[in-house]
Amino acid sequence: MCNTLRVRWTILPKTAPQPWIVCSGCRGLRAFRCSDKIRLNANGRKLDAWLIYKCSTCEKTWNHPIFERRNVRDVDPAVIEALQSNDPDWIRAEAFNLEALRRKSQRVDEFAEFEIAKEMQQDIANWTRLEIELMVPFPSSTRLDRLLASELQVSRTRLQALHDGGMLRTDSKRADVLRRRIKNGTRV
């Protein structure tokens, strides 16, 4: 008989990362926030796409390149449709592309605020074990120990003691897994 309650936590960050760029309006290094808008430009058969960011101080815009001078035939039609309609899900995924942001900015601020959607995978009446599957669709700076401590109402010291005693296990072989960022697909 199975005595494990299985749940899935989907962690969704509330705020997109903010790159720091030299603002042409303020004349200084400033944080820029995503405006959730796309700029699309066609020149002949070539296509340019940018995600528009705004300075947090003066509202001056910065166009973060998604791609430039790409042949229209080389771009997936679903991507073109998402760009033309300013699809919020597609834009959100692009706003959380940390690798692309780090290539174009001197620094990127990440935020720890998040929402958790909890979903029961398998409901067991008299469960004695809990298995949590973490779904993290966008990169998050939240550490595993902080997430578990806040949601399970257990101190981080107690979590570490449970982990050291073998009562709290993860699918990772790392000894410091609790102090690492949460990753998609992690099981606790």
Secondary structure, DSSP 8 states (H G I E B T S, - for coil): ---EEEEEEEEEESS--EEEEEETTTTEEEEEEEEEEEEEEEETTEEEEEEEEEETTT--EEEEEEEEEEEGGGS-HHHHHHHHTT-HHHHHHHHT-HHHHHHH-SEEE----EEEEEEEEE--TT--EEEEEEE-SS----BHHHHHHHHHT--HHHHHHHHHTTSS--S---TTGGGSB--TT-B-
